[in-house]
């Protein structure tokens, strides 16, 4: 859902998002996996294809949660779905 919202917002498959930096959360920095830790950025195509969680969360921050929620609602996904379901 995050990638669809990004494309709808005008991002292209060649747009890149950072993957190296940890994600700041209220509980401290978060590093979901180390699979792409060495890559400074990933384009959207590679991030989606490789299921790069850190890149998807960074993209969610860039696109904005309200945009993703609105798109999810248009598909009939209501309520508070887990973020994990929205990433892919």
N, C-alpha and C positions, 0 to 999 in steps of 0.2 A: 504494500500500500504506500510505503514511503517513496519508493521509486516511481510509482505511478503519479503520485502527487508532485514529485519533482519535475517529471516530464510535462505534466499539465501546467506547471508554473513557468515553463519555458526552458528548463534545463535540457541539455542534449546528452546523447549517450557518450559524448566526448568530454562533457563537463567533469571536472575532477573534484574530489573531496579529500581532505587530509585523512591519513590513517595512522600516522605515527604517534601523535600526541594522545595522552590519556584523556578520557572524558571526565570533566569535572562534575561531581554530584554532591548533594548535601552530606553524604557520608565519606567524602574524599574522592580522590582520583580512582577511576575505574578502567581496567584493561581487560576486556572480555576474552581476548585470545592473543596469541603471539604470532599467528600465522602470517600476518602482513605487517609485522612490526618494523621490518627493515625498509618498507616502501614509504616514501614521504607522502605520496598521494596515489589515488586510484581513480581511473575514470569510472563513470557510472556503469558502463557495460561490464568492466572487469570486476567491480565491486559486487554487482548483482550475481554475475556468473560464479564468483568464488565464495559467495555468501559471507562477505566481510562484515561482521557485526559492527565493528568499530566505525567503519565507513558509513554504514546505514544509520547508526545513531548520530553521527556527525551531520549527515544529510538531513535527518529529522530535525536537528537543531537549526539548520540553515533554512529549510523549507517552512518550518513552524508546525507545531502540534495542531493548532486550529485548522490549518489547511488539510492535514492528513485526516483529522476527525471528520471534517466536512465531506471529504471524498469517501471515507469509509461509510458514512451515513448514507451517501447516495447509492451505495451498493447494498444497503439494508443492514449494515453492521451497526447496531445501536448499543448503547450502554458503555461500559468501561472494559473493552477487550484488552487482553494482555498485550503489552508493547511487542512482545516476541511475535505475535500474529501479524502485526502491522509492518514489521521490518521487511519481510520477503515479498 
